[in-house]
């Protein structure tokens, strides 16, 4: 089966299930995509942080935090959360607010936002509190006969259960759903072409963007007129505009232009390029018939932490004498095969898995030393490893689609560990264009 071109651009060129997809469309309503955060926190009655359960719909997390901080008259830095959630979705998560009383929350009256006081704590809500997410996702407008739909869902689910999950790809969101540019900018940065990185980020257009946005990007890309482009660029392209504002007065300081972005934004570019290489490594491993759910000699595995999640700070190379014992741990979800997010300190083994990793890196034309970025030192990356299999157990139901006459809807339910992408599951079922899954 052909993988959409836009996914190939992110390093994903295959499906792990061989059955045709069910098609359909995602997120016809926000309630079609429900996400509930799984956390290991227990809240008390005392502490300097007020802990809240936030349920929101059609809100981008950072935008909502900014609006709430404005209403409360406090800095957004006093808010803590474990992870951002999809905007077009119904999501529930915990947040913390430093030095706030419970009654002050009543001042926040925003559409499609509900806040419930859970208690207080001396620890804010942060990334380490997130264990995973529980998903309930409705795929609508499925145009297949009942028997054919039953067969496809059964075969896809059986394959997923047989290999204990799906490849732990970085989903399209990592790169930009409608404009997958992030890793391309990262590639230019790693290769030392900071000028190309800046100009591409500001001006390289993609077909799925709004026509007006495409036109202004194309004009900038051709003319590089910062002053005129600032008059034309939509205000919502605030990051591009911030970089152009800087370049008006510092036309050759492209590294400085990246300094106008937040540290998270700057890091995102190199991280996305590492993710692209990682996706390619996993695809090559599958094509060369190396398993995802068991280790072979030369693999590097990590072990579970107290939360039962992969701990990539604890690594071990699998030798011939250890293969049997390690695979026994993998079957019990106590160990996990990993692949690298390549950086300056990444280690490769002389083995089939290690050779795949080295071959992919060589094909990119990048060397490990290139991940040291002297022009923007703070985004230099030593690299790390990530588990290659996304373990989960899916469940599904079929019903008539009340929004699309004569069609079916499929409801998928599953839980994923933090740092993983629901689209890596959904794509195996739908086998559709990413635009239909966003």
KEZA-979008 format. One line per field, with one value per residue (C-alpha): residue number from 1; residue in three letters; y negated, x negated, z; chain. Coordinates in steps of 0.1 Angstrom, whole numbers, plus 5000, padded with zeros to 4 digits. Layout:
n NUM_...
res ala_...
py Y_...
px X_...
pz Z_...
chain A_...
//
This chain:
n 1_2_3_4_5_6_7_8_9_10_11_12_13_14_15_16_17_18_19_20_21_22_23_24_25_26_27_28_29_30_31_32_33_34_35_36_37_38_39_40_41_42_43_44_45_46_47_48_49_50_51_52_53_54_55_56_57_58_59_60_61_62_63_64_65_66_67_68_69_70_71_72_73_74_75_76_77_78_79_80_81_82_83_84_85_86_87_88_89_90_91_92_93_94_95_96_97_98_99_100_101_102_103_104_105_106_107_108_109_110_111_112_113_114_115_116_117_118_119_120_121_122_123_124_125_126_127_128_129_130_131_132_133_134_135_136_137_138_139_140_141_142_143_144_145_146_147_148_149_150_151_152_153_154_155_156_157_158_159_160_161_162_163_164_165_166_167_168_169_170_171_172_173_174_175_176_177_178_179_180_181_182_183_184_185_186_187_188_189_190_191_192_193_194_195_196_197_198_199_200_201_202_203_204_205_206_207_208_209_210_211_212_213_214_215_216_217_218_219_220_221_222_223_224_225_226_227_228_229_230_231_232_233_234_235_236_237_238_239_240_241_242_243_244_245_246_247_248_249_250_251_252_253_254_255_256_257_258_259_260_261_262_263_264_265_266_267_268_269_270_271_272_273_274_275_276_277_278_279_280_281_282_283_284_285_286_287_288_289_290_291_292_293_294_295_296_297_298_299_300_301_302_303_304_305_306_307_308_309_310_311_312_313_314_315_316_317_318_319_320_321_322_323_324_325_326_327_328_329_330_331_332_333_334_335_336_337_338_339_340_341_342_343_344_345_346_347_348_349_350_351_352_353_354_355_356_357_358_359_360_361_362_363_364_365_366_367_368_369_370_371_372_373_374_375_376_377_378_379_380_381_382_383_384_385_386_387_388_389_390_391_392_393_394_395_396_397_398_399_400_401_402_403_404_405_406_407_408_409_410_411_412_413_414_415_416_417_418_419_420_421_422_423_424_425_426_427_428_429_430_431_432_433_434_435_436_437_438
res unk_unk_unk_unk_unk_unk_unk_unk_unk_unk_unk_unk_unk_unk_unk_unk_unk_unk_unk_unk_unk_unk_unk_unk_unk_unk_unk_unk_unk_unk_unk_unk_unk_unk_unk_unk_unk_unk_unk_unk_unk_unk_unk_unk_unk_unk_unk_unk_unk_unk_unk_unk_unk_unk_unk_unk_unk_unk_unk_unk_unk_unk_unk_unk_unk_unk_unk_unk_unk_unk_unk_unk_unk_unk_unk_unk_unk_unk_unk_unk_unk_unk_unk_unk_unk_unk_unk_unk_unk_unk_unk_unk_unk_unk_unk_unk_unk_unk_unk_unk_unk_unk_unk_unk_unk_unk_unk_unk_unk_unk_unk_unk_unk_unk_unk_unk_unk_unk_unk_unk_unk_unk_unk_unk_unk_unk_unk_unk_unk_unk_unk_unk_unk_unk_unk_unk_unk_unk_unk_unk_unk_unk_unk_unk_unk_unk_unk_unk_unk_unk_unk_unk_unk_unk_unk_unk_unk_unk_unk_unk_unk_unk_unk_unk_unk_unk_unk_unk_unk_unk_unk_unk_unk_unk_unk_unk_unk_unk_unk_unk_unk_unk_unk_unk_unk_unk_unk_unk_unk_unk_unk_unk_unk_unk_unk_unk_unk_unk_unk_unk_unk_unk_unk_unk_unk_unk_unk_unk_unk_unk_unk_unk_unk_unk_unk_unk_unk_unk_unk_unk_unk_unk_unk_unk_unk_unk_unk_unk_unk_unk_unk_unk_unk_unk_unk_unk_unk_unk_unk_unk_unk_unk_unk_unk_unk_unk_unk_unk_unk_unk_unk_unk_unk_unk_unk_unk_unk_unk_unk_unk_unk_unk_unk_unk_unk_unk_unk_unk_unk_unk_unk_unk_unk_unk_unk_unk_unk_unk_unk_unk_unk_unk_unk_unk_unk_unk_unk_unk_unk_unk_unk_unk_unk_unk_unk_unk_unk_unk_unk_unk_unk_unk_unk_unk_unk_unk_unk_unk_unk_unk_unk_unk_unk_unk_unk_unk_unk_unk_unk_unk_unk_unk_unk_unk_unk_unk_unk_unk_unk_unk_unk_unk_unk_unk_unk_unk_unk_unk_unk_unk_unk_unk_unk_unk_unk_unk_unk_unk_unk_unk_unk_unk_unk_unk_unk_unk_unk_unk_unk_unk_unk_unk_unk_unk_unk_unk_unk_unk_unk_unk_unk_unk_unk_unk_unk_unk_unk_unk_unk_unk_unk_unk_unk_unk_unk_unk_unk_unk_unk_unk_unk_unk_unk_unk_unk_unk_unk_unk_unk_unk_unk_unk_unk_unk_unk_unk_unk_unk_unk_unk_unk_unk_unk_unk_unk_unk_unk_unk_unk_unk_unk_unk_unk_unk_unk_unk_unk_unk_unk_unk_unk_unk_unk_unk_unk_unk_unk_unk
py 5000_4965_4942_4905_4884_4860_4889_4900_4865_4872_4905_4928_4949_4980_4994_5023_5038_5051_5049_5020_4991_4981_4945_4921_4887_4876_4846_4838_4825_4817_4844_4870_4867_4872_4872_4877_4873_4902_4890_4906_4876_4876_4841_4830_4800_4779_4763_4733_4746_4748_4780_4780_4803_4785_4797_4777_4778_4759_4743_4743_4749_4719_4696_4706_4702_4667_4657_4672_4653_4621_4626_4634_4606_4629_4641_4671_4684_4693_4720_4755_4784_4818_4815_4797_4812_4811_4779_4795_4820_4824_4828_4832_4826_4813_4778_4760_4723_4709_4689_4688_4693_4716_4689_4669_4696_4685_4653_4674_4676_4687_4706_4743_4743_4760_4759_4781_4776_4809_4797_4782_4793_4781_4795_4779_4800_4807_4831_4858_4861_4873_4911_4912_4904_4922_4917_4922_4914_4915_4920_4909_4911_4946_4959_4997_5026_5039_5073_5056_5031_5059_5079_5049_5039_5074_5080_5047_5052_5088_5077_5050_5074_5100_5076_5059_5025_5003_4986_4957_4932_4895_4884_4856_4831_4833_4818_4796_4811_4788_4774_4801_4778_4782_4810_4793_4762_4785_4803_4769_4759_4792_4788_4754_4734_4711_4686_4713_4725_4690_4682_4716_4712_4678_4684_4720_4727_4759_4768_4774_4739_4711_4696_4661_4675_4694_4663_4641_4668_4673_4636_4633_4664_4648_4612_4614_4580_4581_4547_4554_4589_4576_4556_4587_4616_4626_4616_4652_4660_4643_4664_4656_4620_4618_4632_4607_4578_4587_4591_4556_4542_4571_4584_4609_4622_4653_4670_4639_4641_4676_4659_4641_4675_4692_4718_4745_4733_4732_4767_4780_4778_4800_4824_4827_4836_4862_4875_4878_4899_4920_4927_4938_4961_4978_4982_4997_5021_5033_5037_5058_5081_5072_5075_5046_5066_5086_5079_5093_5093_5058_5041_5015_5019_4997_5008_4997_4972_4970_4959_4988_4966_4969_4953_4944_4934_4971_4988_5021_5036_5071_5097_5133_5146_5121_5123_5150_5132_5097_5111_5126_5091_5076_5101_5090_5052_5048_5040_5022_5022_4987_4967_4934_4898_4892_4866_4859_4887_4914_4949_4974_5011_5033_5054_5055_5028_5007_5010_4998_4968_4959_4964_4941_4914_4917_4914_4881_4867_4856_4866_4868_4839_4817_4819_4795_4761_4734_4706_4715_4734_4739_4762_4785_4821_4850_4873_4899_4932_4940_4972_4985_5001_4983_5009_5007_5028_5013_5017_5007_5005_4999_4979_4959_4924_4900_4871_4888_4906_4941_4942_4959_4946_4965_4956_4965_4966_4971_4957_4945_4936_4900_4887_4909_4899_4911_4906_4935_4957_4941_4942_4980_4981_4953_4954_4920_4886_4868_4840_4864_4873_4838
px 5000_4988_4980_4990_4962_4964_4957_4927_4913_4912_4893_4923_4927_4946_4975_4969_5003_5010_5048_5064_5075_5111_5107_5131_5125_5113_5125_5157_5165_5142_5160_5148_5113_5113_5080_5078_5044_5031_5011_4996_5002_5022_5032_5035_5051_5020_4992_4983_4997_5034_5041_5069_5085_5088_5112_5111_5124_5110_5083_5045_5029_5005_5032_5055_5028_5022_5058_5063_5032_5046_5079_5062_5037_5007_4977_4982_4950_4970_4989_4977_4988_4975_4981_4999_5030_5047_5066_5095_5104_5121_5092_5088_5055_5041_5026_5011_5011_4986_4999_5036_5067_5095_5121_5100_5107_5144_5132_5122_5153_5142_5162_5156_5133_5141_5119_5123_5103_5086_5065_5031_4995_4960_4951_4962_4975_4947_4936_4926_4962_4975_4977_4997_5030_5063_5079_5114_5114_5143_5136_5166_5178_5166_5180_5176_5201_5205_5188_5158_5155_5156_5129_5106_5109_5104_5073_5056_5063_5050_5018_5013_5020_4996_4966_4978_4984_4972_4939_4933_4930_4930_4963_4969_4975_4938_4930_4961_4994_5000_4965_4940_4910_4896_4872_4860_4851_4834_4814_4801_4791_4773_4755_4744_4765_4782_4793_4812_4828_4841_4853_4870_4888_4900_4908_4911_4947_4967_4998_5021_5016_5042_5038_5031_5004_4988_4987_4970_4945_4937_4932_4909_4889_4884_4877_4865_4880_4885_4902_4928_4934_4941_4969_4983_4977_5008_5005_5010_4976_4960_4928_4920_4928_4906_4876_4883_4885_4850_4836_4848_4821_4797_4800_4771_4775_4796_4785_4797_4831_4836_4828_4862_4879_4884_4859_4885_4891_4854_4848_4878_4860_4830_4853_4876_4846_4835_4871_4870_4838_4853_4884_4862_4842_4874_4887_4854_4854_4889_4879_4849_4871_4857_4884_4898_4910_4879_4842_4814_4777_4764_4796_4795_4824_4837_4856_4889_4890_4912_4941_4937_4924_4892_4863_4837_4812_4807_4793_4777_4763_4776_4749_4754_4754_4780_4805_4827_4829_4835_4863_4879_4879_4893_4922_4930_4928_4897_4873_4877_4857_4845_4832_4813_4823_4788_4766_4729_4727_4747_4731_4736_4730_4712_4743_4774_4793_4762_4754_4789_4785_4751_4763_4793_4771_4746_4774_4784_4749_4747_4721_4725_4702_4727_4751_4728_4742_4716_4738_4766_4749_4780_4796_4765_4778_4759_4788_4807_4825_4862_4882_4891_4924_4955_4972_5010_5041_5068_5106_5132_5169_5189_5222_5242_5229_5255_5237_5232_5263_5257_5221_5205_5185_5158_5148_5113_5102_5066_5040_5006_4975_4963_4943_4962_4986_5022_5018_4993_5022_5049_5029_5028_5066_5074_5045_5056_5041_5028_5052_5081_5065_5059
pz 5000_4991_5020_5014_5000_5030_5054_5033_5038_5075_5071_5073_5041_5052_5073_5096_5090_5055_5054_5035_5057_5065_5052_5068_5084_5118_5140_5122_5157_5186_5207_5181_5196_5234_5254_5291_5308_5329_5359_5389_5412_5445_5456_5492_5510_5516_5496_5476_5443_5435_5415_5389_5365_5332_5305_5273_5237_5207_5227_5221_5255_5255_5242_5270_5296_5283_5285_5320_5333_5318_5336_5369_5365_5371_5350_5328_5343_5375_5355_5352_5331_5320_5283_5256_5241_5207_5200_5180_5207_5240_5265_5302_5321_5354_5358_5387_5395_5420_5450_5439_5461_5450_5450_5424_5398_5397_5379_5348_5326_5291_5265_5263_5294_5327_5358_5388_5420_5430_5460_5467_5466_5473_5438_5406_5377_5352_5325_5350_5362_5329_5326_5294_5277_5273_5239_5226_5189_5164_5127_5107_5071_5067_5034_5035_5036_5072_5064_5047_5076_5101_5083_5079_5115_5127_5106_5115_5152_5151_5135_5161_5189_5174_5174_5207_5191_5162_5154_5177_5149_5154_5139_5114_5142_5151_5117_5110_5099_5069_5065_5074_5075_5110_5102_5070_5090_5114_5087_5074_5109_5115_5081_5091_5066_5091_5064_5044_5077_5085_5049_5046_5079_5070_5034_5022_5013_5012_4991_5021_5035_5029_4995_5008_5031_5002_4980_5006_5015_4978_4973_5002_4991_4957_4968_5005_5012_5050_5052_5025_5037_5073_5058_5041_5064_5085_5121_5132_5117_5147_5147_5111_5117_5148_5128_5100_5124_5137_5101_5091_5114_5113_5077_5078_5114_5107_5139_5158_5141_5156_5190_5186_5192_5225_5236_5230_5195_5187_5201_5181_5147_5156_5175_5144_5122_5147_5146_5108_5110_5137_5116_5087_5110_5121_5086_5075_5104_5094_5058_5068_5088_5122_5149_5169_5199_5206_5207_5185_5192_5190_5200_5227_5252_5281_5312_5328_5356_5386_5365_5342_5314_5293_5311_5284_5310_5318_5286_5279_5248_5240_5236_5223_5259_5270_5241_5258_5291_5276_5255_5285_5301_5269_5269_5304_5295_5317_5288_5255_5222_5213_5183_5184_5181_5168_5184_5192_5218_5202_5203_5175_5178_5152_5144_5121_5141_5145_5108_5099_5121_5107_5071_5075_5090_5062_5036_5051_5045_5082_5107_5145_5150_5130_5159_5177_5166_5172_5157_5182_5210_5231_5205_5203_5210_5225_5213_5232_5225_5222_5224_5189_5197_5209_5232_5236_5233_5210_5213_5187_5181_5149_5146_5121_5116_5127_5110_5076_5063_5051_5065_5095_5124_5142_5178_5188_5224_5237_5261_5251_5271_5272_5242_5217_5190_5185_5147_5146_5157_5136_5104_5105_5107_5083_5058_5047_5039_5070_5062_5069_5103_5116
chain A_A_A_A_A_A_A_A_A_A_A_A_A_A_A_A_A_A_A_A_A_A_A_A_A_A_A_A_A_A_A_A_A_A_A_A_A_A_A_A_A_A_A_A_A_A_A_A_A_A_A_A_A_A_A_A_A_A_A_A_A_A_A_A_A_A_A_A_A_A_A_A_A_A_A_A_A_A_A_A_A_A_A_A_A_A_A_A_A_A_A_A_A_A_A_A_A_A_A_A_A_A_A_A_A_A_A_A_A_A_A_A_A_A_A_A_A_A_A_A_A_A_A_A_A_A_A_A_A_A_A_A_A_A_A_A_A_A_A_A_A_A_A_A_A_A_A_A_A_A_A_A_A_A_A_A_A_A_A_A_A_A_A_A_A_A_A_A_A_A_A_A_A_A_A_A_A_A_A_A_A_A_A_A_A_A_A_A_A_A_A_A_A_A_A_A_A_A_A_A_A_A_A_A_A_A_A_A_A_A_A_A_A_A_A_A_A_A_A_A_A_A_A_A_A_A_A_A_A_A_A_A_A_A_A_A_A_A_A_A_A_A_A_A_A_A_A_A_A_A_A_A_A_A_A_A_A_A_A_A_A_A_A_A_A_A_A_A_A_A_A_A_A_A_A_A_A_A_A_A_A_A_A_A_A_A_A_A_A_A_A_A_A_A_A_A_A_A_A_A_A_A_A_A_A_A_A_A_A_A_A_A_A_A_A_A_A_A_A_A_A_A_A_A_A_A_A_A_A_A_A_A_A_A_A_A_A_A_A_A_A_A_A_A_A_A_A_A_A_A_A_A_A_A_A_A_A_A_A_A_A_A_A_A_A_A_A_A_A_A_A_A_A_A_A_A_A_A_A_A_A_A_A_A_A_A_A_A_A_A_A_A_A_A_A_A_A_A_A_A_A_A_A_A_A_A_A_A_A_A_A_A_A_A_A_A_A_A_A_A_A_A_A_A_A_A_A_A_A_A_A_A_A_A_A_A_A_A
//
